[in-house]
Amino acid sequence: GVPVNSRVSSKIQQLLNTLKRPKRPPLKEFFVDDFEELLEVQQPDPNQPKPEGNQVNVLKGEPLGVVTNWPPSLLAALQRWGTTQSKAPCLTALDTTGKAIYTLTYG
């Protein structure tokens, strides 16, 4: 017979073993069915500190004065500010020494 180089054969075998493995794990490994755990009511830790003081409630204050030129929403206000003040800085990124690296403007 023809002599076979064992080094080539082992490389071919390794390649075959690699090709036989699935490229992606089955979907079962990605999803965990924890629906039953979500329905369980967790008991509070008895060693957890208890809240102190009075309970705070949200109070509804007086409405702000009606100004006719205010935008109806935050998005509309940002859009208006961006069109009128396009060169104004919106966001500045700093390096570790505190120097400004990038400045993003509204325009």
C-alpha positions, -999 to 999 in steps of 0.1 A, spaced: 0 0 0 8 37 -1 23 51 30 0 77 47 14 106 65 -2 106 100 2 143 104 -20 150 73 -45 124 84 -49 140 119 -54 174 103 -81 160 80 -97 142 109 -97 175 130 -113 193 100 -140 166 97 -147 168 134 -151 205 132 -174 203 102 -196 177 121 -202 200 150 -234 222 147 -226 258 138 -253 272 161 -265 258 194 -301 246 195 -327 272 204 -334 255 237 -301 267 250 -311 303 243 -345 303 260 -353 295 295 -389 288 305 -391 307 338 -428 316 335 -437 297 366 -409 314 386 -423 348 375 -457 339 389 -443 330 423 -445 357 449 -411 362 464 -410 366 502 -390 396 515 -358 390 533 -364 392 570 -329 407 575 -337 435 550 -339 470 567 -374 484 571 -383 518 557 -383 546 581 -401 580 582 -433 592 566 -446 580 533 -442 606 506 -471 613 482 -469 632 449 -486 665 451 -501 681 420 -490 718 420 -504 748 403 -503 747 365 -476 768 349 -485 800 332 -498 794 297 -473 806 272 -485 805 236 -451 800 220 -441 769 239 -439 737 218 -464 710 226 -438 683 234 -402 678 243 -395 665 209 -410 695 193 -390 718 216 -357 700 207 -366 703 170 -373 740 173 -341 746 193 -321 726 167 -334 746 138 -329 780 155 -297 772 174 -280 746 151 -245 756 161 -251 753 198 -234 723 215 -257 694 223 -233 668 237 -195 669 245 -174 638 250 -144 642 273 -112 622 275 -97 609 308 -80 642 315 -113 662 311 -104 677 277 -132 679 251 -127 654 224 -159 656 204 -187 681 204 -220 673 189 -242 702 178 -279 703 172 -274 710 135 
